[in-house]
Amino acid sequence: MLIDKITSRQNPLIKKFRDVRQGHERHLLLIEGIRLMEEAISSELHFEVIAYTDQLHKTERGRKLYS
């Protein structure tokens, strides 16, 4: 597992997320939120990248997703 801390809005990954959200990357889907992540995992979707904030660990559901 590779973990990098993103500290800039100019990070290429953040730019990629923006492109996906705006529909410029039609073959990719941006999923936001714990509930949608839970559903995606139970559907056995393939993830190219997973990004999260420190807020994820503040809820039981978030901690469960992380583990």
ChimeraX attribute file (.defattr): number of C-alpha atoms within 10 A of each C-alpha:
attribute: neighborCount
match mode: 1-to-1
recipient: residues
	/A:1	3
	/A:2	3
	/A:3	7
	/A:4	7
	/A:5	8
	/A:6	14
	/A:7	7
	/A:8	9
	/A:9	9
	/A:10	9
	/A:11	10
	/A:12	11
	/A:13	14
	/A:14	14
	/A:15	12
	/A:16	13
	/A:17	18
	/A:18	14
	/A:19	15
	/A:20	16
	/A:21	15
	/A:22	11
	/A:23	13
	/A:24	12
	/A:25	14
	/A:26	10
	/A:27	7
	/A:28	14
	/A:29	13
	/A:30	15
	/A:31	13
	/A:32	10
	/A:33	10
	/A:34	14
	/A:35	13
	/A:36	11
	/A:37	16
	/A:38	15
	/A:39	11
	/A:40	14
	/A:41	13
	/A:42	9
	/A:43	9
	/A:44	9
	/A:45	10
	/A:46	8
	/A:47	12
	/A:48	7
	/A:49	8
	/A:50	9
	/A:51	12
	/A:52	13
	/A:53	8
	/A:54	7
	/A:55	9
	/A:56	16
	/A:57	14
	/A:58	9
	/A:59	11
	/A:60	10
	/A:61	13
	/A:62	19
	/A:63	12
	/A:64	11
	/A:65	15
	/A:66	10
	/A:67	5
